Amino acid sequence: MKPSDVLDEPPIKGGAGSACGIYTDGQEFYVEENGRMPEGFCSWAWNDLTKVLHTLRFNGNYHFFEEPGVSVNCCTDGLRPVIFKLERV
């Protein structure tokens, strides 16, 4: 998402800003059995997703998602949020 998708005048210095530059649409990452953060993943986003990832890794499900082993979450960067679909494979 870009700040302009949500805000008429983003409160950031130097202009309107842009979408997160770390990820590209459709990019995929895999968490190995060791549960470590994949190379190239944003450590701030990883921190936001860790609890959900651990739940899915240990066969937990979220009752509000129709498909078992799936969750949709985002990082907490309010100006350039990235939305992640997490799937247990």
Residue pairs with C-beta under 8 A, 6 or more apart in sequence:
1 19
1 80
1 81
1 82
1 83
2 16
2 17
2 18
2 19
2 80
3 10
3 12
3 16
3 17
3 18
3 79
3 80
4 10
4 16
10 16
10 17
10 79
12 79
17 79
17 80
18 80
19 80
20 42
20 75
20 77
20 80
20 81
20 82
22 40
22 42
22 45
22 82
23 42
23 82
29 38
29 40
29 41
30 38
30 89
31 37
31 38
31 53
31 57
32 38
35 53
35 54
35 57
37 43
37 46
42 75
42 82
44 75
44 76
44 77
45 75
45 77
45 82
45 84
48 73
48 74
48 75
48 76
49 73
49 75
49 84
49 86
52 62
52 71
52 73
52 86
53 86
55 61
55 62
55 71
56 69
56 71
56 86
56 87
56 88
57 88
59 69
59 88
61 68
61 69
62 70
62 71
65 71
65 72
68 88
69 87
69 88
70 85
70 86
70 87
70 88
71 85
71 86
72 83
72 84
72 85
72 86
73 83
73 84
73 86
74 81
74 82
74 83
74 84
75 81
75 82
75 84
